[in-house]
């Protein structure tokens, strides 16, 4: 007869505990479902959950960085958010807020630690000040930023805006190892949830990552009004291999579309804004993927914007030798309905634009 030592008996007892057995049974059932329904919708949902659960949310700052007297609210649970969504006020009774997006064009400062092997050129003082002027000229309530260097760069911009009388006490910056250009957000309203994905695998290509991840936060405008804001920056067209760059943008667009489908089905009543420097125009295949979505309930609508002269371009492309609309804001069906036809939008063409960035800012109103 073989006698078990005390330690071995303890291990067997723990393994046979009811809660341990139940957990093992649940995991086994999930794996069986994935194998049986791997080609169907159940399999797709399981794969998406696994893909985006793995993505890191730990990198970057989440909270006030320039206003010491601001208390950051505790992150809200999904149940609390869903309860608020159920009591959202009628859009017609809401005062519009202004959202602005801007590619700040390599807003690098010496204080930030470099995250890639490429040589960085720090943004000049006058260019940093011009970025702040462009934003302050529009007085937006929320600012979606692209090509920010890091936490010090974002704090630098916040301070300049503060000096101009425009305060953004709440912020988020999404940092990724190996990539110096970060997505960021400044807000006058509290950020109550952060679902951002720094290390997000491309759909169907687990070993390849999105270059800049997916910024995804929810802001609380007032007691019963909240918006979810998603930011992205697809692969540049400046590349030694244009075909590979196009393929990368398409893969990133597919990944974002899959993510949005998952999240919109999880929160079907949530008004959502998706901003980005897509490095593609509205008619390109990558953006067709976004607008069509992976399903009808996940389709997006573009917010059309024009400057004071009626021109819609946001950047002059040296590669294509043409003026392009790469910077665009999209909304889901919930936000589209809330905006209606009365909410405004535009492309910023103030004097400081040329000194601030090679991109022009885009703004739109939200209800």
N, C-alpha and C positions, 0 to 999 in steps of 0.2 A: 504494500500500500504506500502510495506516495503522499507525504504530508506537505502541506503548503505552509510556508513561513507566514508570520503575522502580517508582514508587508504585502505579500501576495494575496492573502485573504482579503485585505482592505481594498486592494485594487479591484478584485472581482466583485466585492460588495458594491463599490462605487459604480462599476460598469453595469450592474444589474438594478441600480436604482430606477424607479419608475420615470422620473423626469429625464434622466439620461437616455433611457430606452425610447421615450417618446420623441426626443430631439433626433435621435438616430433614425427613427422611423420616418419622421417628416422629411429629413434630408434625402433619404432613400427614395421616397415618393416623388420628390421634386426632380431628382436625377432620372427616374423612370419616365416621368412626364416629358422631360426634355428630349429623351431618346425616342419616345413614341411619337411625339408631336413636333419634332425638331424642324420639320418642313412647313408646319402650319403656323397660325397666329400665336398659339400658346408658346411654341418654341421661340418665335420672334420676341415675344415679351420677355421670356426668361433670358434670352441672349442679351437683350437691351439692358435689363436690370443688372446682369453681371457686368456688362461693359461699363456702365456709368457708375456703378457702385465702387468699382476699383479705382476710379479717377480720384486723385488727391484733392482735398479741399483745404489742406492745412497751410498752403503757401499764400502769403500776402496778408495785408492788414484789413481788419474789419472793425470799424469804429471811428470815433472822433479822433483827429490827429492835430487839429489846429485850434480847438476851443476847449480849454481846460474845464470850463464850467458846465459842459454838456455831459449829461449822464446817459450812457448807452443802455437802451432797453434790453431786457433779457430776450434772447431769440424765442420766437413763438413756435409752438408745436403745430403740426399739420391740422390737428383738430380745431385749435383756436383760429387758425387762418381760414379754414373751411367755414367756421361759424361766422366770421366777418364777411366772407364772400356771400353768405346767404342773406346778409343784411346790407349789402351795398346800396347806397342811395341812387335814385334815378339820375341818369346822366344830365338831364335837362336842369336839375336843381344844383348841379355842381359847378363851382367856379373852375375854369380850365387852369391847369398848371402847364409850364413850359419845359419841354425836354430839348436839350441840344446835344448833338454829337460832333466830335472834332478829332481828326487825326492830328496830333500835336507835333508830328514830324520829328522823331528822334529827340524827345525831351530828356536828354541825358545830363546828369549833373555829377561832378567829381565825387560827391559823398557816397553815391550808390556803388555797391559792389558789382563788378562785372560778372555776368553769368554765362558768357560765351567766349570763344577763342578769337572772335573778330575784333578788329581795332575800332574803338568807339571815338566819336568826335563829340565833345560836350556842347550842348546847345548854348549859343551866345546869349549874353545878358539881354540885349535888345530883342532877340527873338522870343525869349521866355516872357518878357514883358508884353510883347505883342500878342502872344497866346492869351494872356490874362485879359488884355484889352478886348480881343475878339469875343471872349466869353462874357465879360462884364457888360459889353455894349448891348447884349441881348437880355440880360437879367434872367437867365433860366433858373428854374427851381432844381432841376436835376441835369447833370452833365455826364454824358458817356464819352470816355477818352480812349484813344488808341495811340500806340507808340509812346507810352510813358516809360521812363527808365526804371524807376523803383520807388520805394517808400519816400526817400529823400526828395526825389523829383516831384512826387505828388504833394508833399508838404511844402515844397518851394512854390508850386503853383497856388496852393491854398492860401499861403501867406500873401502872395501878390494880389490875389482876389480880395482877401480880407482888407488889404491896404486900400483897395478901390471901393470898399464898402459893400462887397458881396461875400457873404459868409456861407461856407459849406461845412458844417460841423461833422457830417457823417461821410464816410468814405470806404471804398473797397479797392484794393489793387491785387491783381492776379499775377503772380510771379511763377515762372517756369525755368528750371535749370536748363542751360544751353540756349536760352533765348532772352535777349536783352530788352526787346520791345514788349511792353506789358499792356494789358487791358486794365482800365480803371474806371471808377465812377465816383462822382462827388454829388452829395445830396443835401438839401435843406431839411429833408425828412428822415426819420429813423429807418435804418435797415433792420428788418425784423426776421428775415431768413436769408441764408447764404447757401446756395446749392452749386457754387462755382466749381468747375473741374479744371484743375491745372494740368494733370497728366492724363489726357483723354485719348484712349486708343481709337484709331480710325475704324469705322464700321467694317467688319470682315477682315481687318488687318491688325491683329492684336499687337504685333511687334512694332507697328508704326503709330506715331502719336500725332495729334493735332499740334501745329507749331506753337500756337498761343493759347490753347485751351478754350474753354467756354466760361465767360463771366455770367453769373446768374444770381441776382439778388431780388428780394421783394421789399418794397418800401411802403411805409404806412403814412399816407397823406393826412388823414384825420382819423377820428375814432372808428369810422366805418368804410373808409376808402383805401384800397391798396392796389398797387401795380407791381407786376413782375417785369424786370428789365434784364434782357439778355444781350451780351456783347460778343462780337467775334471779329477776327482779323485773318482773312484767308491768305494763302501763299502769294507772295509778290509775283508780278510778271517779269521782274528783272531777274533773269536766270540764264545760266549757261545752257540749260536744256528747257526751252519753252514748253515742249510737249510734256515733260515730266512735271513742270510747274502747273500746267493746266490739269493734269491728272490728279495732282495733289489738291488743287482747289475743289475739283469735283468730289474727291473722296471726303474732304472736310465738309463740304456742303451736305453730302449724304449723311454724314455723322451728326451734324447739327439738326437736320430734318428728322432723323430717327429720335434724337434726344427730345426735340420739341414735341413730337407725337406722344412720346412717353409721358412727358410732363403735362401736356394739355389734357390728356386723358385722366391723369391723376388729379388735376385741378381744372375741370372743364369750365368753371365759372370765372376763372382768373383772367383779368385783362392783361395782355402781354405786349411788350414792345421789344423788338429785336433790331439792334443797330449794328452796323459794321462797316469796315473798309473791306469790301468784298473782292477788290482787284478784278472785278468783272462788271459788265453793264447789265441792265435789266433783261436784255434779250439773250444773254449767254446761258449756256446749259446749267452751270452751277446754280444760278439764281432761279432758273426754272424749277430746279429740284426743290428749292426753298418755298417758292410761291405755290407750287402744286402740293407740296408736302407728301408724306408717305401715305396719307389718307385724307379724305375730304375734310374731316374734322380738325386736321392739323395744317391746313393750307394758310398761307400768309398773304397779306395785301400790302403793296408798296404805298408809302405816303409820298405822293408827288410833291416836289418842292421847286421853287424858282426864286431867282434873285430879283432885285428892284427893276431890272431890265427885261425880266421874263426868261432869262437864261438858266438852264438847269444843270450845267456841268459843275463838277466839284474838283476836278484835277485835270491838268494837261499831261497826257501820257507821252513821254519821249519815245517809248517803244512803239506805240501805234501812231505817233505823230498826229494826235487828235485830242480834242477835249472830251473827257469821259465822265460818266456818272458812276463812280466807284463807291462813293459814300452814300449809303441809303438806309432809311428807317422802314421797317416792316411792322405790321400789327396783326394779331390774330383776329378771329371773327368777333370775339367779345369786345376787344378794344375798338375795332372798326365800327361796330354798332354804337358804342358809347361816344365815339368822336362825331359821328353823323357827318353832316355837310358844313357845319358852322365852325369847326375847329380849324385854325390856321396852320400854315407851314411855310418854310422858306429856306433859301440858301443865303448865308451871310456874305455880304460884299463890302464890309467896312474897309476903311483905308489901311488898317493894320494887318489885314489878311495876308498880303504878300510877304510881309516880314515874319509872320507867325508860322506859316506852314506852306507846303506845296499843295495842301488840300484846303477846301473851303468847308466851313461848318454848315450843318443842316439842323434845323429846328422844327418842332411841331408841337401843337397843343394837345393835351390829354384831358379827358373828362372822367 
